Amino acid sequence: MRLLPLIAATYFMVAGGPYGLEDILGDAGYGRALLLLLLIPLVWSLPTALMVGELASALPQEGGYYCWVRRALGPFWGFQEAWLSLAASVFDMAIYPVIFVLYLSRVAPALTAGPRATLWELAVVLVCAAWNLRGAKSVGEGSIGFFALLLAPFAVLVAVGLWRGLFAHAAGLLTLHDHLRHSLTLLRAPVAAPSLAGAVSIALWNYMGWDNASTVAQEVESPQRNYPRAMLLSTALVALTYIVPLAAIGISGIPAGQFTTGAWTDAARSIAGPGLFGTLLALAVVLGGMLNGAGMFNALMLSYARVPYALAQDGLLPRFLTRTTRARPTRAPVPWASVLVCAVAWALALGLSFERLISIDLVLYGASLLLEFVALVVLRLREPALARPFRIPGGLTTAILAGVGPALLLAFALVAAHSQRVGPLPALVFAALVAVAGPLAYWMARLAFFRQSPPSVPSPR
């Protein structure tokens, strides 16, 4: 992958457009939602993107964050990093086929009724698995097309929303000052059942995943140069495509309380009117929502499938998972066995509720992210001479402080999720049980698959 496909793939690993933000409005209202979406990138996304930029450029290896933690902390903690990430992926990846079906049901409810919904979700898994078997280059280039198609209707929606809010209010022709005052009143309007904790959790989930692009480092052109650029540009791009559409519909006058998951379709119809233009814009937003679910699943499959492959190379999973397609002049080998096994695991996780998935995903992903920040600091201390084409500015102290903001936000999210449940268990207890099973899984993996000492860590390209 070159730089532009890497940026597009990273965008879909993190965001995939404004879809998924709807519940933030219902929980916080426009003003607080926009403030959260502006501040969280500074405290959460930017430090994480800087960390990924430094480690991915210094250690551009297949397996990404697993290799970083293994090198810094040893094979046990490297396995825990992989375990937490793969466990999070089971719950994270189940969300995106659900989003695909949710938006499809907006235009064709009969096609998604009853068991048909599950069949559509399975179809998303199968199509993306087939696409991933074509390689990282194909997924990255496809993400560019998804990006253009997905955001095109939002560009129209933003333009129409701003025009309606500032110059064509239904009450009649007002002065620009009156329009602005009316729009600011809408942005400050409270919601019926505010939940700042819920809004923060959903915002964190919508801004997480920056490290996912690291696992395909050996399939990226000039990774030492392109990873830092891709991380920083993607951070700005994600924040921009979140904040601008929300601000536009707020200014247009749509109450925040009307927004729940999937409500972008209703917003497009409301802003553009009941005529043909409104119908076409709503349909385009629906198709964009379907592309959001499929595009994110496709890009994340590219990322997660490399982790079992790297574990198998180290003798911690069956050697079967190291099987790859034949290398071609324009296509790197694809770990097809790992892709297929991951697809089966994610298909089995379909059916959990959106809220439960977010709670579990945040706990497991958050723990793996903190291990990566620890690896950043440990490598600075143990290997100061390691070639780092990109380095977080400010020395060791800044590297340490980079992890403080994400750690505090994760702690807040954990407290906020205390009431979520998975069956008879609180969601946090369930996630904790999955996490503490990691050490047992490590020793079982060593007994079952480990037949030789771990391979030496390859030097960066």
C-alpha positions, 0 to 999 in steps of 0.5 A, a space after each residue: 500500500 502507498 500513502 493514500 490507500 494507507 490513509 483511507 484504510 486507517 480512516 475505515 479502521 477508526 471511523 468510516 464516516 459520521 455513522 455511529 455518532 447518533 447516540 452521542 447527540 441523544 446523550 449529550 445534545 449538540 453543544 456537548 457532543 461537538 465539544 467532546 468530538 473536538 477535545 477527545 482527539 486531542 487527549 485520545 487520538 493525537 497521543 495514540 497516533 503519535 505513539 503508533 507513528 513512532 513505533 510503526 516507523 521504528 519496527 515496521 513488522 507484520 503483526 504490528 503492536 504484537 511485535 512492539 510489545 513482544 520486543 519491549 516486554 517479552 513473549 508473555 506480554 506480547 501474547 497478552 497484547 495479541 490476546 486482548 486485541 483479538 478478543 476485542 476484535 470478536 466484539 468489535 467486528 460483530 458491530 459492522 455487519 449489524 450497521 450494514 443491515 440496520 441501514 439496509 432495513 431503512 430502504 428494504 425492511 422486508 429484505 432484513 426481516 427475521 432470519 434474513 438479517 443474519 444472512 445479510 450479516 454473514 454475506 458481509 463477512 464472506 464478501 470481505 473475506 474474499 476481498 481480503 484474500 486479494 491482499 492489502 493493496 486491494 483493500 487499501 485501494 477499495 477504501 479510497 473508493 468507499 471513502 469517496 462514495 460514503 462522504 459524497 452525500 454528507 458533503 451535500 447534506 452539510 451544504 444544504 443544512 448550513 443553507 437552511 439553518 443560516 439563510 432559509 429558516 422556516 419562520 421566514 426571512 430573518 437577518 443573519 444575526 437572528 439566524 446565527 442566534 437561533 442556530 446557537 440556541 439550537 446547539 445549546 438546547 438540552 436533551 430529555 435524558 442526558 448521559 455524559 458518561 454514555 456520550 464519552 464512551 461512544 465518542 471514545 469508541 468512534 475514535 479508537 483503532 489507530 494502531 490497527 494499521 500497524 499490523 500490515 507494515 511489511 505490506 506498506 511502501 516506505 513504512 518509516 515515512 508513510 506511517 507517521 504521515 498517515 496517522 497524523 493526516 487520518 487524525 485530522 480527517 476523522 475529526 473533521 468528518 465527525 464535527 462538520 456534519 453534526 454542526 450542520 444538522 444542528 444549525 439546520 434545526 433538527 432536535 438532538 433528541 430525534 437522533 438514535 443509531 441510523 437516524 442520518 437517513 431521517 436527517 437527510 430527508 428532513 433537511 432536503 425536504 419531502 420531494 425527489 431531492 430529499 428522497 435521493 439524498 436519504 437513499 444516498 445516506 442509506 447506501 453510505 451507511 451500508 458502505 460504512 459497515 462493509 468498509 470498516 469490516 473490510 479494513 479491520 479484517 485486513 488488520 486483525 488477520 495478521 495477528 494470528 499469522 504473527 503468533 503462528 510464526 512465533 510458535 504460539 498458534 498452529 502452523 496452519 495459520 502461517 499459510 499464505 497465498 503465492 507472492 506476485 510482482 504486484 501483490 504481497 502474500 496474504 495469510 489466507 488461513 488466518 483470514 478464514 479462521 478470523 472470519 469464522 470467529 467473527 461470524 459466530 459473534 453476530 447478534 450481540 447488542 450494540 451497547 454491550 459490544 461497545 462496553 466489552 470492546 472498550 475494556 479489552 482494547 483499552 488494556 491492549 492500548 495501554 500495553 502499547 504505551 508501556 512498550 513505547 516507554 520501555 523501548 525508549 529506555 532499553 533501546 535508545 539507539 534504535 533507529 526511529 525515523 519519527 519520534 514523539 517530540 519532547 524526549 522521554 517525559 513527553 513519551 510517558 505523558 502521552 499515555 496519561 490522557 488515554 489512560 484517564 479516559 479509559 478509566 472514565 469509560 470503565 466507570 461509565 459502563 458499570 451498569 451494562 450486562 452480558 447475560 447474568 454478568 456485568 459487561 465489565 466482569 465479562 470483559 475482565 474474565 476474558 482478559 484474565 484468561 490470557 495468561 492461561 491461554 499463553 501457557 496452553 499455547 506454549 504446551 500445544 504449539 511451541 516446539 522451539 525457542 521464539 525466533 529472534 526479533 527481526 531488525 527493521 527494514 
